[in-house]
Every structure is written in C-alpha cells, then in structure tokens.
Amino acid sequence: MDLAHLAERFAAQTVQTALGRTAFRQAGQGAPVLVLLHGIGSASGSWVAQLDALSATHTVLAWDAPGYGQSEPLPDSQPTPQAYAQRLWAWLDALGFHEPLTLVGHSLGALMATAAAAGEHSARVRALVLLSPAAGYGQAAPELREAKRDDRLHKLASLGPAGMAEQRGAAMLSPQAPAEMVAYVKDTMARIHPAGYTQATHMLANADLASLLAQVRCPVTVACGEADTITPPAGCRALAEQAGLPEAPFVSLGPVGHACAIEAAPAVNALLQAEA
C-alpha cells in the first residue's frame, strides 16, 4: 500500500462553513456515511487507507481538524471538545450531510467525536467508534495536567514540528512497522501547524473522555492495537468497561501501535464496515 500515492489520489479540498473554512478528503457516495477524525499529531491523510478501501460501499469523509491543514483554527486559544464538535457539525451541514452517520475518532479525535455524539446533534450519530482513544487529563491532579500540557508545548517550541516528528513519529507504530509507514507518519506529523497543535494540546489537557462518554446514547465500540504505547490497551479496555459497553466493549486490532488506521488498516476497515 503506497500511502503517499493514496494521499495524492484523495487530495484535500476545502469548504467554507458557517464557522470557518474546513479542509477534508472525501471518497465514495451514498449511504452509509463514515466521518473520520484524526489525532493530535495527524491529519486527514492518516485515513487514506480507509478512503481507499471503504469508498465502494460508503461515503467516507476525513477532516483536517481546526488549525490543521487548511482548516481555520478555532477562535478560543484553549478550546473545549464541544468547540471542535460545533465546527464538525458546521462542516457536515455545509456539505449537506444531515442523515445519521457513524463517527470515528482516533486518539484526540475520540474526544471530538464523543463530544459531537453527546451534544445537541446526538440524533445525527448512529454509532461511535473510538480507535486508540485519548482519555484526556481533565480529571487528573492540576500538577499532572499542567505537566502533560507543558511537556508537549515545550517539545513543540524547542524541536519544531519536523524535529518533534523525528523524535516521536516512530513511537506511533509498532517496532515491526515497515519503514515506509514510519516515514509517512513522520511526514504527516512534520506538517502540523504549531497554532493548531497548541490549541489541541490545551483541549487534551482539560478534557475528560469518560464524562463525555457517559452522555452518549448510541452504540459505542472501543478498539486499539496491542502494541500501542501511547494509549495502551489496558487503559482502552478499562474505558470500555467503565462505560458499560454491551457485548463487545473492546476490540483488539492485533500487534500494532497507536497509528492503527495505518498499521492495521485491514482490521480497522473490517471493523468500520461492520459498524457503519
């Protein structure tokens, strides 16, 4: 799978919404609709394997979150998950997607997706899939919350996006991941905008996924890789159990790392095919 080629095939485009410009990639047409939200060091291009594999049977939409790619940042310097959710719905309204859809959030995107599923437009979400979800530090002690936030921001300031990608990129995947996957993940991370990443860092520091998830009424699936060292499977399993998810509260994606949509594309695609 040539990820760079797929990224060119499913090139980003933009739409002006009621709340600002949003960039996204789109594939397929007709129902059901899958909406894919990336993590803090990623972008819409992190979903190219899903855009490719699922477009024959789904409409697949992958956004660049506010402050990422060509998407305008949010007006608040320390936004909440709900602010990202508002921009999400404005984007989907601008594209004309009003029917119930499946929201898929990876890592930080899980906070955005869950806020969207828990808010005033919850009836528009038929299912929620959380891949390697970031729990947020909203319930942590203030000193831990501040330390996590400040560590990310210090690395961003001292290393820059490219240096941070070189230092952190490989940790997004398992040690067995092919070199081309590692290179693609690093290249994606190196392209982040410091302003958007800073806003996302503040959101991560102050948000709490568990409390958002308690407000969700649609079916929820949690999944991650067994080699994920960023959001380890034990924590993802605990989140699913805490949320009281029925039947299959947790799905293992196999011996892969945090960037599961890339490294475990067939397993993720099968999961989304079943959920949507």
Order of alpha helices (4+ residues) and beta strands (2+ residues): alpha-beta-beta-beta-alpha-beta-alpha-beta-alpha-beta-alpha-alpha-alpha-alpha-beta-alpha-beta-alpha-alpha
